[in-house]
Amino acid sequence: MKKKTSFISRFYLILMLVFFYLPIFYVVFFSFNSTKSLSKFTGFSLRWYQAMFNNRSIMEAIATTVIIAVLATIISTFVGTVTAIGLSKSRRIVREIVNQVNNLPMLNPEIVTAIGFMLFFTSLRIKTGFTTMLLAHIAFCIPYVILSVMPRLRRLDPNMAEAAMDLGCTPWQAMFKVIIPQIKDGIIAGALVAFSMSFDDFVISLFTTGPGISNISIYVYSNVKRVNPTINALSAIIVYVITAVLIIVNVVPVIQEKRRMRKDAAITENRMD
């Protein structure tokens, strides 16, 4: 009975992996096709990658996406981290109210948030474009940063900051030299989530952008109904970059941990000698 259950579990796992990753492999595979066909592979070629880099609209969309994602990540990470630290020192009722308000953007459907931003900018007669898209991305990224940082702060000794200030640190020095190093894992996680949310966003970007300003998601949506193999090349490059980032994020800490263990072992041996 256990063997049968184990076989069914493995089969289900394999089926789910195929379901999730087969479309990605399909896109990457046909990005090297020598013709426009998306169903028949006729030969290996890099012509669509070359066409992508020569396409000004695609390069502008990539530049807009990366710039907005980086700026939104930096600003939202700073604001979200400072807000989370401030909430950890606030009264419980204030903290609970702010946490409930913070959860609203994450629980709301994106279309509702997008329409809200559009009406807000329109009512203030703000011309939509790069700035409005950036402001919208910062706004919906901040809650994710706060949500990532708060659990780390709950496990932090609340007396550490006070002890640092008793020893002569200013509040800002205590925050940057004592608190932030202790919660850096939560900050990094929040920054990664913010970057991925901003980089991948479509609905909110569509409602807050203006003429001539589009990110990758909007560009792909506008060209998805016609055969355009350069989209495969663009999607494949995004897959390459994400894979490389995941490898770096997972491998670098392991290498650092091994170096630290070797260093500790060397120090221990020297002490024993």
KOLVOTOR-230794 format. One line per 3 residues: number of its first residue (from 1); for each residue z, y, x of N, C-alpha, C, O, CB. Coordinates in steps of 0.2 Angstrom, whole numbers, always signed. Atoms other than C-alpha are relative to their C-alpha. Glycine has a CB too. Layout:
! residues N
NUM> Z,Y,X,Z,Y,X,Z,Y,X,Z,Y,X,Z,Y,X; ... $
END
This chain:
! residues 273
1> +0,-6,+4,+0,+0,+0,+0,+6,+4,-3,+11,+3,+6,+0,-5; +0,-6,-4,+4,+12,+14,-6,+1,+4,-8,+7,+5,+6,-1,+5; +7,-1,-3,-12,+8,+23,-5,+3,-4,-9,+7,-2,-2,-7,+3 $
4> +5,-3,+5,-22,+12,+7,+1,+7,-1,-3,+11,-1,+1,-4,-6; -1,-7,+1,-13,+28,+5,-2,+4,+6,-4,+10,+5,+8,+1,-1; +2,-4,-6,-16,+33,+23,-7,+0,+1,-10,+6,+3,+3,-4,+6 $
7> +7,-1,+0,-34,+29,+22,-3,+5,-5,-7,+9,-3,-3,-7,-2; +2,-5,+5,-36,+39,+6,+2,+7,+3,-3,+12,+2,+4,-1,-7; -2,-7,-2,-27,+54,+14,-5,+2,+6,-7,+8,+6,+7,+0,+3 $
10> +5,-2,-6,-38,+53,+30,-7,+2,-3,-10,+6,-1,-1,-6,+5; +7,-2,+3,-54,+52,+19,+0,+6,-3,-5,+10,-3,-1,-6,-5; -1,-7,+3,-48,+67,+9,+0,+5,+5,-4,+10,+4,+6,+0,-5 $
13> +0,-6,-6,-45,+77,+25,-7,+1,+3,-9,+6,+4,+5,-2,+5; +7,+0,-3,-62,+72,+32,-4,+4,-5,-9,+8,-3,-2,-7,+2; +4,-3,+6,-70,+77,+15,+1,+7,+0,-4,+11,-1,+1,-3,-6 $
16> -2,-7,+0,-61,+94,+15,-3,+3,+6,-6,+9,+6,+7,+1,-1; +3,-3,-6,-66,+97,+33,-7,+1,+0,-10,+6,+2,+2,-4,+6; +7,+0,+0,-84,+93,+30,-2,+6,-5,-7,+10,-4,-3,-6,-3 $
19> +2,-5,+5,-84,+104,+14,+1,+7,+3,-3,+12,+1,+5,-1,-6; -1,-7,-3,-77,+119,+24,-4,+2,+5,-7,+8,+6,+7,+1,+2; +3,-2,-6,-86,+118,+40,-7,-2,+0,-11,+1,+4,+3,-4,+6 $
22> +7,+2,+0,-103,+110,+36,-4,+7,-2,-9,+7,+2,-1,-5,-6; +4,-6,+1,-110,+127,+29,+0,+4,+6,-5,+8,+7,+3,+4,-6; +0,-4,-6,-104,+136,+45,-5,-3,+5,-9,+0,+8,+7,+0,+3 $
25> +5,+3,-5,-113,+123,+56,-7,+1,-2,-12,+1,+2,+2,-8,+0; +7,+0,+3,-128,+124,+44,-3,+7,+2,-9,+8,+5,+0,-1,-7; +2,-7,-2,-129,+143,+47,-2,+1,+8,-7,+4,+10,+5,+5,-2 $
28> +1,-1,-7,-127,+142,+66,-6,-4,+2,-10,-2,+6,+7,-3,+3; +6,+4,-2,-140,+128,+67,-6,+3,-1,-11,+3,+3,+1,-7,-3; +6,-3,+2,-153,+137,+58,-1,+7,+3,-7,+10,+2,-1,+0,-8 $
31> +1,-6,-3,-150,+153,+67,-4,-1,+7,-7,+4,+9,+7,+3,+2; +4,+1,-6,-159,+145,+82,-7,-3,-2,-11,-5,+2,+3,-6,+4; +6,+2,+2,-174,+140,+71,-6,+5,+2,-5,+11,+2,+0,-1,-8 $
34> +5,-4,-3,-191,+146,+77,-4,+3,-6,-8,+8,-5,-5,-4,+4; +3,-3,+6,-197,+150,+59,+5,+3,-5,+11,+2,-4,-5,-5,-3; -5,-3,+6,-190,+158,+43,+3,-5,-4,+7,-4,-8,-4,+5,-4 $
37> -3,+6,+4,-187,+141,+35,+7,-1,+1,+10,-1,+6,-4,-6,+2; -7,+2,+0,-169,+138,+30,+1,-7,-2,+7,-9,-3,+3,+5,-5; -1,+7,+2,-172,+120,+25,-3,-5,+5,-2,-11,+5,-3,-1,-6 $
40> +3,+5,-4,-183,+113,+39,+0,+3,+7,-2,+9,+8,-8,-1,-2; +0,-2,-7,-180,+115,+58,-6,-2,+4,-8,-8,+4,+6,-3,+4; +6,+1,-3,-196,+117,+67,+0,+1,+7,-5,+0,+11,-5,+5,-3 $
43> -1,-1,-8,-190,+121,+85,+5,+5,+2,+7,+10,-2,-7,+2,+2; -6,-5,-2,-177,+130,+95,-3,+6,+3,-8,+7,+6,+3,-4,+6; +2,-6,-1,-179,+148,+97,+6,+5,+0,+10,+4,-4,-6,+3,-4 $
46> -4,-5,+1,-169,+164,+100,-3,+6,-3,+0,+12,-2,+3,+2,+7; +4,-6,+3,-181,+176,+91,+4,+3,-5,+4,+10,-5,-7,-3,-3; -4,-3,+5,-169,+179,+77,+6,+4,+3,+8,+9,+0,+3,-5,-5 $
49> -5,-4,-3,-155,+185,+89,-3,+6,+3,+0,+11,+3,+3,-5,+6; +3,-6,-3,-167,+196,+98,-2,+5,-6,-1,+11,-5,-7,-2,+4; +1,-5,+6,-173,+203,+81,+6,+3,-3,+6,+9,-5,-4,-4,-6 $
52> -6,-3,+3,-155,+206,+76,+2,+6,+5,+4,+11,+2,+5,-5,+0; -2,-5,-5,-151,+216,+92,-5,+6,+0,-4,+11,+2,+0,-3,+7; +5,-5,+1,-167,+226,+89,+0,+3,-7,-4,+8,-7,-7,-3,+2 $
55> +0,-3,+7,-163,+230,+71,+5,+5,+0,+11,+4,+1,+2,-6,-5; -5,-6,-1,-155,+247,+71,+5,+0,-6,+11,+1,-5,-4,+6,-1; -4,+0,+6,-148,+245,+53,+6,-5,+1,+12,-4,+0,-3,-2,-6 $
58> -6,+5,-2,-138,+229,+59,+4,+2,+5,+11,+2,+4,-3,-7,+2; -4,-3,-6,-132,+237,+75,+5,+5,-3,+11,+6,-1,-4,+2,+6; -4,-5,+3,-126,+252,+65,+6,-3,-5,+12,-1,-5,-4,+5,-4 $
61> -5,+4,+5,-117,+240,+52,+5,-3,+5,+11,-3,+3,-3,-5,-4; -5,+3,-5,-109,+231,+67,+5,+5,+3,+11,+4,+3,-3,-4,+5; -4,-5,-3,-103,+247,+75,+5,+3,-5,+11,+4,-3,-5,+5,+3 $
64> -4,-3,+5,-96,+254,+59,+6,-5,-2,+12,-3,-3,-4,+1,-7; -5,+5,+2,-87,+237,+55,+5,+0,+5,+11,+0,+4,-3,-7,-1; -5,+1,-5,-79,+236,+72,+4,+6,+1,+10,+6,+2,-4,-1,+7 $
67> -4,-6,+0,-74,+254,+73,+5,+1,-5,+11,+3,-4,-5,+6,+0; -5,+0,+6,-66,+254,+56,+5,-5,+1,+11,-3,+0,-4,+0,-7; -5,+5,+0,-57,+238,+59,+5,+1,+6,+11,+0,+5,-4,-7,+2 $
70> -5,-1,-6,-50,+243,+76,+4,+6,-2,+10,+6,-1,-4,+2,+6; -4,-6,+1,-44,+260,+70,+5,-2,-6,+10,+0,-5,-5,+6,-3; -5,+2,+5,-37,+253,+54,+5,-5,+2,+11,-4,+0,-4,-4,-6 $
73> -5,+5,-3,-28,+239,+64,+5,+4,+4,+11,+3,+3,-3,-5,+4; -5,-4,-4,-20,+252,+76,+4,+4,-4,+10,+4,-4,-4,+4,+5; -4,-4,+4,-15,+264,+63,+5,-4,-5,+11,-2,-5,-4,+5,-4 $
76> -4,+3,+5,-9,+252,+50,+6,-4,+3,+11,-5,+1,-4,-5,-4; -6,+3,-4,+1,+242,+63,+5,+4,+2,+11,+3,+1,-3,-4,+6; -5,-5,-2,+10,+257,+69,+4,+2,-6,+10,+2,-6,-3,+6,+4 $
79> -4,-3,+6,+14,+264,+52,+4,-6,-4,+9,-5,-6,-5,+2,-5; -3,+6,+3,+18,+246,+45,+6,-2,+4,+11,-4,+1,-5,-6,-1; -6,+2,-4,+30,+242,+60,+5,+5,-1,+11,+3,-2,-2,+0,+7 $
82> -5,-5,+0,+39,+259,+59,+3,+0,-7,+9,+0,-8,-3,+7,+1; -2,+1,+7,+40,+257,+40,+5,-6,-1,+10,-5,-4,-5,+0,-5; -4,+6,+1,+47,+239,+41,+7,+1,+4,+12,-1,+1,-3,-6,+3 $
85> -6,-1,-3,+60,+245,+54,+4,+5,-4,+10,+4,-4,-1,+3,+7; -4,-5,+4,+65,+260,+43,+3,-4,-6,+9,-3,-8,-4,+5,-2; -3,+4,+6,+67,+248,+28,+6,-5,+2,+10,-5,-2,-6,-4,-3 $
88> -6,+5,-2,+78,+236,+38,+6,+4,+1,+12,+1,+0,-2,-3,+7; -6,-5,+0,+90,+251,+40,+2,+3,-6,+7,+7,-6,-1,+5,+6; -1,-4,+7,+89,+257,+22,+5,-4,-4,+7,-10,-3,-6,+1,-3 $
91> -4,+4,+4,+100,+252,+8,-4,-5,-4,-10,-5,-4,+3,+5,-6; +4,+6,+3,+96,+236,-1,-4,+2,-6,-10,-1,-7,+5,-5,-2; +3,-2,+5,+91,+244,-17,-7,+4,+1,-12,+2,-2,+4,+5,-5 $
94> +6,-3,-2,+78,+255,-8,-5,-5,+3,-11,-4,+2,+2,+6,+5; +4,+5,-3,+72,+241,+2,-3,-5,-5,-9,-7,-4,+4,-5,+5; +3,+4,+6,+69,+230,-14,-5,+4,-3,-10,+1,-5,+6,-2,-4 $
97> +5,-4,+4,+60,+244,-23,-7,+1,+4,-12,+0,+2,+3,+7,-1; +6,-1,-4,+48,+247,-8,-3,-6,+1,-9,-6,+1,+3,+3,+7; +3,+6,-1,+45,+229,-5,-4,-2,-7,-9,-5,-6,+6,-6,+1 $
100> +4,+1,+7,+40,+227,-24,-6,+4,+0,-12,+2,-2,+4,+1,-6; +6,-5,+0,+28,+242,-22,-5,-3,+5,-11,-2,+4,+2,+7,+1; +4,+2,-5,+22,+235,-6,-4,-6,-2,-10,-8,+1,+4,-2,+7 $
103> +4,+7,+2,+17,+218,-14,-6,+2,-5,-10,-3,-6,+5,-4,-3; +5,-1,+6,+6,+227,-28,-7,+0,+3,-11,-4,+0,+2,+7,-2; +7,+1,-2,-9,+229,-17,-3,-7,+2,-8,-8,+1,-1,+5,+6 $
106> +2,+7,-1,-9,+211,-12,+0,-4,-6,-4,-9,-6,+6,-3,+5; +0,+3,+6,-6,+205,-29,-6,+2,-5,-9,-2,-9,+6,+0,-4; +5,-3,+4,-19,+216,-37,-7,-3,+2,-8,-4,+8,+0,+8,+0 $
109> +7,+2,-2,-37,+210,-38,-3,+6,+4,-2,+11,+2,-4,-2,-7; +3,-5,-5,-48,+219,-25,-4,+5,-4,-4,+11,-2,-4,-4,+5; +4,-5,+4,-59,+226,-39,+4,+6,-3,+2,+11,-3,-4,-4,-5 $
112> -5,-5,+2,-44,+235,-46,+2,+5,+5,+1,+11,+4,+6,-3,-3; -2,-4,-5,-39,+242,-30,-6,+5,+2,-5,+11,+4,+3,-4,+6; +6,-4,-2,-57,+247,-26,-1,+6,-5,-3,+11,-3,-6,-5,+1 $
115> +1,-5,+5,-59,+256,-42,+5,+6,+0,+3,+12,-1,+0,-3,-7; -6,-5,+0,-42,+265,-40,-2,+5,+6,-1,+11,+5,+6,-3,+2; +2,-4,-5,-48,+271,-23,-6,+5,-1,-6,+11,+0,-1,-4,+7 $
118> +6,-4,+2,-65,+277,-29,+2,+6,-5,+0,+11,-4,-5,-5,-4; -2,-6,+5,-57,+287,-44,+5,+5,+4,+4,+11,+2,+4,-3,-6; -4,-4,-4,-44,+294,-32,-4,+5,+4,-3,+11,+4,+5,-4,+5 $
121> +4,-5,-4,-57,+301,-20,-4,+4,-4,-5,+10,-2,-4,-4,+5; +4,-4,+4,-68,+307,-34,+4,+5,-3,+2,+11,-4,-3,-5,-5; -4,-5,+4,-54,+316,-43,+2,+6,+5,+3,+11,+3,+7,-3,-2 $
124> -1,-5,-5,-50,+325,-26,-6,+3,+3,-6,+7,+7,+4,-3,+5; +6,-3,-2,-68,+329,-24,-1,-1,+8,-4,+3,+11,-1,+7,-2; +1,+2,-7,-68,+320,-7,-7,-4,+1,-8,-9,-3,+6,-4,+3 $
127> +7,+4,-1,-86,+315,-1,+1,-7,+3,+4,-7,+8,-4,+5,+4; -1,+7,-2,-86,+296,+1,-5,-1,+6,-10,+2,+7,-1,-5,-5; +4,+1,-6,-92,+290,+18,+5,-4,+5,+9,-8,+3,-2,+6,+3 $
130> -4,+3,-5,-84,+284,+34,+7,+1,+0,+11,-4,+0,-3,+2,+7; -7,-2,+1,-68,+293,+32,+4,-3,-6,+9,-6,-5,+1,+8,+0; -3,+3,+6,-64,+287,+15,+0,-8,+0,+5,-11,-2,-4,+2,-7 $
133> -1,+7,-1,-68,+269,+19,+5,-2,+5,+9,-6,+4,-7,-3,+3; -6,+1,-4,-56,+270,+34,+6,+1,-3,+11,-3,-2,-1,+5,+6; -7,-2,+3,-42,+278,+24,+1,-6,-5,+7,-8,-5,-1,+6,-4 $
136> -1,+5,+4,-45,+264,+11,+2,-7,+4,+7,-10,+2,-6,-2,-4; -2,+6,-4,-44,+250,+24,+7,+1,+3,+11,-4,+3,-5,-1,+6; -7,-1,-2,-28,+258,+32,+5,-1,-6,+10,-5,-4,+1,+7,+3 $
139> -5,+1,+6,-20,+258,+15,+1,-7,-2,+7,-9,-3,-3,+4,-6; -1,+7,+2,-23,+240,+11,+2,-5,+5,+4,-10,+4,-6,-3,-4; -2,+4,-5,-19,+234,+28,+7,+1,+1,+11,-4,+4,-4,+2,+6 $
142> -7,-2,-1,-2,+242,+29,+5,-5,-3,+9,-8,+0,+2,+7,-2; -4,+5,+3,+6,+230,+17,+1,-7,+3,+6,-10,+4,-2,-1,-8; +0,+6,-4,+1,+215,+27,+4,+0,+6,+7,-5,+8,-7,-2,+1 $
145> -4,-1,-7,+8,+222,+43,+8,+0,-2,+12,-4,+1,-2,+6,+3; -7,+0,+2,+25,+225,+34,+2,-7,-2,+8,-9,+0,+1,+5,-6; -2,+7,+2,+25,+208,+26,+1,-5,+7,+5,-9,+6,-5,-3,-4 $
148> +0,+5,-6,+22,+200,+44,+6,+2,+4,+9,-2,+8,-6,+1,+4; -5,-2,-5,+35,+211,+53,+7,-1,-3,+12,-2,+0,-1,+8,+1; -7,+1,+3,+50,+210,+40,+3,-6,+1,+9,-6,+3,-1,+1,-8 $
151> -4,+6,-2,+54,+192,+43,+3,+0,+7,+9,-3,+8,-4,-6,-1; -3,+0,-6,+56,+195,+61,+6,+5,+1,+11,+3,+5,-6,+3,+5; -5,-5,+0,+67,+210,+58,+7,-3,-3,+12,-2,-1,-1,+6,-4 $
154> -6,+3,+3,+79,+199,+47,+3,-4,+5,+9,-5,+4,-3,-4,-6; -3,+5,-5,+82,+187,+62,+3,+4,+6,+6,+1,+10,-5,-5,+2; -3,-4,-5,+86,+202,+73,+7,+2,+0,+9,+4,-6,-5,+6,+1 $
157> -7,-3,+0,+103,+207,+78,+0,+7,-2,-2,+11,+2,+4,-2,+7; +0,-7,+2,+106,+223,+69,+4,+5,+4,+3,+11,+4,+3,+1,-7; -4,-4,-4,+118,+229,+82,-3,+2,+7,+0,+6,+11,+7,-3,+2 $
160> +3,-1,-6,+106,+229,+96,-2,+7,+1,-2,+10,+6,-6,-5,+1; +3,-7,+0,+98,+246,+92,+6,+5,+1,+6,+10,+5,-4,+2,-6; -6,-5,+0,+116,+254,+90,+3,-1,+7,+5,+4,+10,+5,-2,-5 $
163> -2,+1,-7,+121,+246,+107,-4,+4,+5,-2,+7,+10,+0,-7,+2; +4,-4,-4,+106,+254,+115,+1,+7,+0,+1,+11,+5,-8,-2,-1; -1,-7,+1,+109,+271,+108,+7,+2,+3,+8,+7,+6,+0,+2,-7 $
166> -6,-2,-3,+127,+270,+114,+0,+0,+7,+4,+3,+11,+5,-6,-2; +1,+0,-7,+121,+267,+131,-5,+5,+3,-6,+6,+9,-3,-7,+3; +3,-6,-2,+111,+283,+131,-8,+0,-3,-11,+5,-1,-1,+0,+7 $
169> +7,+0,+3,+94,+278,+122,+0,+5,-6,+4,+5,-10,-2,-7,-1; +1,-4,+7,+87,+290,+109,-3,-5,-5,-5,-11,-3,-6,+5,+2; +2,+5,+5,+82,+282,+93,-7,-3,+1,-9,-9,+0,+0,+3,-7 $
172> +7,+2,-2,+63,+281,+98,+0,-5,+6,-3,-10,+6,-4,+6,+1; -1,+5,-6,+68,+273,+115,+3,-6,-2,+1,-12,+0,+4,+4,+5; -3,+6,+2,+79,+261,+106,-5,-5,-4,-5,-11,-3,+6,+1,-4 $
175> +5,+4,+3,+64,+256,+95,-5,-3,+4,-6,-9,+3,-3,+5,-5; +6,+3,-4,+51,+254,+108,+2,-4,+6,-1,-8,+8,-4,+6,+3; -2,+4,-6,+62,+247,+122,+4,-6,-2,+5,-11,+2,+4,+4,+5 $
178> -5,+5,+2,+74,+236,+112,-3,-4,-6,-3,-10,-6,+7,+3,-2; +1,+3,+6,+68,+232,+94,-7,-3,+1,-8,-9,-1,+0,+5,-6; +7,+2,+0,+49,+231,+96,-1,-6,+5,-5,-11,+3,-5,+5,+3 $
181> +1,+6,-4,+49,+218,+111,+3,-6,-3,+1,-11,-2,+4,+1,+7; -3,+6,+3,+60,+207,+100,-4,-2,-6,-4,-8,-8,+7,+2,-2; +4,+1,+6,+48,+208,+85,-8,+0,+2,-12,+0,-3,+1,+4,-5 $
184> +7,-1,-2,+31,+208,+95,-4,-5,-3,-10,-4,-4,+0,+0,+8; +4,+6,+3,+26,+191,+88,-2,+2,-7,-8,+1,-9,+4,-6,+0; +2,-2,+7,+27,+198,+70,-5,+6,+0,-9,+6,-4,+6,+2,-3 $
187> +4,-6,-1,+18,+214,+76,-7,-3,+1,-12,+0,-2,+2,+5,+5; +6,+3,-2,+4,+204,+84,-3,-4,-6,-9,-3,-8,+0,-5,+6; +3,+3,+6,+2,+193,+68,-2,+5,-5,-7,+4,-8,+6,-5,-3 $
190> +2,-5,+5,+2,+208,+57,-7,+3,+2,-11,+5,-2,+5,+5,-1; +7,-3,-3,-12,+216,+68,-6,-4,-1,-11,-2,-3,+1,+2,+7; +5,+4,+0,-22,+201,+68,-2,-1,-8,-8,-1,-9,+1,-7,+2 $
193> +1,+1,+7,-21,+199,+49,-4,+7,-3,-8,+6,-6,+6,-1,-4; +3,-7,+2,-25,+218,+47,-7,+0,+2,-12,+2,-1,+4,+6,+3; +7,+0,-3,-40,+216,+58,-5,-4,-4,-11,-2,-5,+0,-2,+8 $
196> +4,+5,+4,-47,+201,+49,-1,+2,-7,-7,+2,-10,+3,-7,+0; +1,-3,+7,-44,+209,+32,-5,+6,+0,-9,+6,-4,+6,+2,-3; +5,-6,+0,-53,+225,+37,-7,-2,+2,-12,+0,-1,+3,+5,+5 $
199> +6,+2,-2,-67,+216,+46,-4,-4,-5,-10,-3,-6,+1,-4,+6; +3,+4,+5,-70,+205,+31,-1,+3,-6,-5,+0,-11,+4,-7,-1; +0,-3,+7,-68,+217,+17,-7,+2,-2,-11,+4,+1,+4,+6,+0 $
202> +7,-1,+3,-83,+219,+5,+1,+5,-6,-2,+10,-7,-4,-6,-2; +0,-3,+6,-77,+225,-12,+3,+7,+1,+0,+12,-2,+5,-4,-5; -3,-7,-1,-66,+240,-7,-5,+4,+4,-5,+10,+3,+7,-1,+3 $
205> +5,-4,-4,-79,+245,+6,-5,+2,-4,-8,+8,-3,-2,-4,+6; +6,-2,+5,-93,+245,-7,+2,+6,-4,-2,+10,-5,-2,-6,-4; -2,-6,+4,-83,+257,-18,+2,+6,+3,+3,+11,+0,+6,-3,-5 $
208> -2,-6,-3,-77,+269,-5,-5,+2,+5,-3,+7,+8,+7,-2,+3; +5,-3,-5,-92,+271,+6,-5,+5,-3,-5,+6,-9,-4,-6,+3; +5,-5,+2,-106,+284,+5,-7,-2,+2,-8,-7,+5,+2,+7,+2 $
211> +7,+1,-2,-124,+285,+8,-1,-1,+7,+1,+4,+11,-5,+6,-3; +1,+1,-7,-130,+278,+25,+6,-3,+4,+5,-4,+10,-1,+7,+3; -6,+4,-4,-113,+270,+29,+1,-7,-3,+3,-7,-9,+6,+5,-1 $
214> -1,+6,+3,-112,+252,+27,+3,-5,+6,+1,-4,+12,-6,-4,-2; -3,+5,-5,-102,+238,+36,-4,-7,+0,-9,-7,-4,+7,-2,-1; +4,+6,+0,-108,+220,+39,+0,-3,-7,-5,-6,-9,+4,-5,+5 $
217> +0,+3,+7,-102,+214,+22,-5,+3,-5,-8,-1,-8,+7,+0,-3; +5,-4,+4,-112,+227,+13,-7,-1,+2,-11,-2,-2,+2,+8,+0; +7,+2,-3,-127,+224,+24,-2,-7,-2,-8,-7,-4,-1,+1,+7 $
220> +2,+6,+2,-127,+206,+21,-1,-1,-7,-6,-4,-9,+5,-5,+2; +1,+0,+8,-125,+208,+2,-6,+3,-2,-10,+0,-6,+6,+3,-3; +7,-4,+2,-140,+220,+1,-6,-4,+3,-11,-3,+0,+0,+7,+3 $
223> +6,+4,-3,-151,+207,+11,+1,-7,-2,-4,-11,+0,+0,+1,+7; -1,+7,+1,-144,+191,+4,-5,-4,-4,-7,-10,-4,+7,-2,-2; +4,+2,+5,-157,+189,-10,-7,-1,+3,-12,-3,-1,+0,+4,-6 $
226> +7,+1,-3,-172,+188,+2,+1,-4,+7,+6,-3,+10,-4,+7,+1; +0,+4,-7,-176,+176,+17,+0,+5,+6,-4,+8,+7,-6,-5,+0; -1,-4,-6,-169,+185,+32,+4,-4,+5,+10,-3,+5,+4,+7,-2 $
229> -3,+4,-5,-165,+174,+47,+5,+4,+4,+9,+1,+8,-5,-4,+4; -4,-4,-4,-157,+188,+56,+7,+0,-2,+12,+1,+1,-3,+7,+1; -7,+1,+3,-142,+186,+44,+3,-6,+3,+9,-6,+4,-1,+0,-8 $
232> -3,+6,-3,-140,+169,+51,+2,+1,+7,+8,-1,+9,-5,-6,+0; -2,-1,-7,-140,+175,+69,+6,+5,+0,+11,+4,+4,-6,+4,+3; -6,-4,+0,-127,+189,+64,+6,-4,-2,+11,-3,+1,-1,+5,-5 $
235> -6,+4,+2,-116,+176,+55,+2,-4,+6,+8,-6,+7,-2,-4,-6; -2,+5,-6,-117,+164,+70,+4,+4,+5,+8,+1,+8,-7,-3,+3; -3,-4,-5,-112,+178,+82,+7,+1,-2,+12,+1,+2,-3,+7,+1 $
238> -7,-1,+2,-97,+182,+71,+4,-7,+1,+10,-6,+3,+0,+2,-7; -4,+7,+0,-92,+163,+71,+1,-1,+8,+7,-3,+9,-5,-6,-2; -1,+1,-8,-94,+163,+91,+6,+5,+2,+11,+2,+5,-6,+2,+4 $
241> -5,-5,-2,-83,+179,+92,+7,-3,-2,+12,-3,+1,-1,+7,-2; -7,+2,+3,-69,+172,+80,+2,-6,+4,+8,-7,+5,-1,-2,-7; -2,+6,-4,-69,+155,+89,+2,+2,+7,+8,-1,+9,-6,-5,+1 $
244> -3,-2,-7,-67,+163,+106,+7,+3,+0,+11,+2,+4,-5,+5,+3; -6,-3,+1,-53,+174,+100,+5,-5,-2,+11,-5,+1,+0,+5,-6; -5,+5,+2,-44,+159,+92,+2,-4,+6,+8,-6,+7,-3,-5,-5 $
247> -1,+4,-6,-46,+149,+108,+5,+4,+5,+9,+2,+8,-6,-2,+4; -4,-4,-4,-39,+164,+118,+7,+1,-2,+12,+0,+2,-3,+7,+1; -7,-1,+3,-24,+167,+106,+4,-6,+1,+10,-6,+2,-1,+2,-7 $
250> -3,+7,-1,-20,+148,+107,+1,-2,+7,+6,-6,+8,-3,-5,-4; +0,+3,-7,-23,+144,+125,+4,+5,+5,+8,+2,+9,-7,+0,+3; -3,-5,-5,-16,+160,+134,+8,-1,-1,+11,-2,+4,-1,+7,-2 $
253> -7,+1,+0,+2,+157,+127,+2,-6,+3,+7,-7,+6,+3,+0,-7; -1,+6,-3,+1,+139,+133,+0,+1,+7,+5,-2,+11,-5,-5,-2; +0,-1,-7,-4,+144,+150,+6,+4,+3,+9,+3,+8,-7,+4,+2 $
256> -5,-4,-2,+9,+157,+151,+7,-4,+0,+11,-3,+4,+1,+6,-5; -6,+4,+1,+23,+145,+145,+0,-5,+6,+5,-6,+9,+0,-4,-6; +0,+5,-6,+17,+132,+159,+2,+4,+6,+6,+1,+10,-7,-3,+0 $
259> -2,-4,-6,+18,+146,+172,+7,+2,+0,+11,+1,+6,-4,+6,+0; -7,-1,+0,+35,+151,+166,+4,-6,+2,+10,-5,+5,+2,+3,-7; -4,+6,-2,+41,+133,+167,+0,-2,+7,+5,-4,+10,-2,-6,-4 $
262> +1,+1,-7,+34,+131,+184,+5,+5,+4,+8,+3,+9,-7,+0,+2; -4,-5,-4,+43,+147,+190,+7,-1,-1,+11,-1,+4,-2,+7,-3; -7,+2,+1,+59,+142,+182,+2,-6,+4,+8,-7,+7,+2,-1,-7 $
265> -2,+6,-4,+58,+125,+191,+0,+1,+7,+4,-1,+10,-6,-5,-2; +0,-2,-7,+54,+133,+207,+7,+4,+2,+10,+2,+7,-6,+4,+2; -6,-4,-2,+69,+145,+206,+6,-5,+0,+11,-5,+4,+1,+5,-6 $
268> -5,+5,+0,+80,+130,+201,+0,-4,+7,+6,-6,+9,-1,-5,-6; +0,+4,-6,+74,+120,+216,+3,+4,+6,+6,+1,+11,-7,-2,+2; -3,-4,-6,+78,+135,+228,+7,+0,+0,+10,+1,+5,-4,+7,-1 $
271> -7,+0,+1,+95,+136,+221,+4,-6,+2,+9,-6,+5,+2,+2,-7; -3,+6,-2,+99,+118,+224,-1,-1,+7,+4,-4,+10,-4,-6,-4; +1,+1,-8,+92,+119,+242,+5,+5,+3,+6,+5,+9,-7,+2,+2 $
END
